[in-house]
Amino acid sequence: MTDVTDPIAHVLGQRSEVTYLLIASAVALVATAAFAAWWAKRHSNDPPPEPEEAGTSDTGPETATGSIDGAGAGETVLWRLRTTVRDAPGSLAALCLVLARLRIDILTLQTHPLTDGTVDEFLLRAPAVLPAQELTRQIEAAGGTATWIERADTHDLVDTPTRVLSLATRTALDAAELPLALRQLLGRCTIHSLPAVSITGRPTGQSAPFEGVLEETVMRLRDPSGGVISVERPYLPFTPTEFARARALVELDARLGPRVPRSEDILTLPEGNEITVRRADRSDLATARAMHDRCSPRTLGLRYHGPVGDADRYLDHLLSPRFGRTLAVQTASGKLVALGHLLWDGDETEVALLVEDAWQRRGIGAELLRRLVQLAEEAGCDSVYAVTQSRNTGMVAAMRALELPLDYQIEEGTLVITARLTSAAQPTDATEPATAPQLTTAPDGRTAQPTDGRPAQRSEPAERARR
């Protein structure tokens, strides 16, 4: 210890100013290091500083949405927005700047080139407090025209190439998927398959050129099986890009030809007989006509609501996958004893049943109806309806057995029973309705009245029966 203290005492004894300066510097460095360590430990878990209040910057716009700016951390909703801009540098940047100021996140962006501009389609995540009218006003102030906006849901988060490939796969596996694929590709639209030849065998005059026709809100595509596929979307014009995608799906269907999945389910009836339920198509036309021959006039009359002699004429139409899906019930010997049809009817979906007299009252009709409703739910249908007669107690009982909300319309003995599907009755997101209102802004800047997204009013029961 003496060896250490002696030199220090000796240094202090010299009272050199240089020595005092070196000692003071060492003490200051030690004190500074100790203070820095204490401060870092004391404030390591402090929250980040609060951001500056929105709207205080001199460079930010003074808008009517003062309470909206800065609300991005709160509850959000999804919007799908389309607007037309000039095809000029900076037009898209102006839109993005407005969205950024409103604290809106751009999830996806598609561009649809036009001859004199570009349609920009956004999927946006916006603050829930931001009104659609205000968003539309801001977009138009930035140069957008013909702006259209509607609520979206989580299903729209799939990017466009993935969705198109999925729709193409479904179409390739099943010819009946083409109308559904077109509807999912183009949004809410009305699709009609118009045959080239009527049920009575007369030409209908329905045709379209090979390349199809696009007329703003209507496109007409040549049906590979004959006739025309008409697609209407009155609330939003089609773009050339959408028209090209639709034509590609139709061309894929034409190249693959007729096709129906060949899955079979074997069921055992209460009395022990085994039956097979499978998909049917036009290849079953002969066996379906043979079943007609075994049915009584009363059974055919309850099913077709017209002259019994005309019943066979409907089969070619009903068995076509273009107009819907058909399930057939076949016995172990190969005899067809029942048919169930799920028919695409524009915005709506019809179900129809025919069970041979000798096989009625065995639960076959109820089983077919249950499976048809399941197919409708998988296709995304909101409801299904059945056109029958008030004296057809079997069909009425089968619809009631679905245990779904039912609506009845009756006129002159014709009864229409509509069942609302459970999947459509419950929204997919608690914060977003299943069908949200749409707001369309016309090119002159006026905003049309919002609609509730429901299909057009149904036709009267007697008119449906005549169809």
Secondary structure, DSSP 8 states (H G I E B T S, - for coil): -HHHHHHHHHHHHHT-HHHHHHHHHHHHHHHHHHHHHHHHHHTTT--------TT-STTS---S-TTTTT-TTS-EEEEEEEEEE-SSTTHHHHHHHHHHHTT-EEEEEEEEE-SSSEEEEEEEEEETTS-HHHHHHHHHHTT-EEEEEEE--GGGGS-HHHHHHHHHHHHHH-GGGHHHHHHHHH-S-EEEEE-SB-TTS-B------TT-EEETTEEEEE-TTSSEEEEE-TTS---HHHHHHHHHHHHHHHHH-S-----EEEEE-TTS-EEEEEEE-GGGHHHHHHHHHHS-HHHHHHHHSS-GGGHHHHHHHHT-GGGEEEEEEEETTS-EEEEEEEEEETTEEEEEEEE-GGGTTSSHHHHHHHHHHHHHHHTT-SEEEEEEETT-HHHHHHHHTT-S-EEEEEETTEEEEEEE-HHHHS-SBTTB-SS--EEEB-TTS-B---B---------HHHHHH-
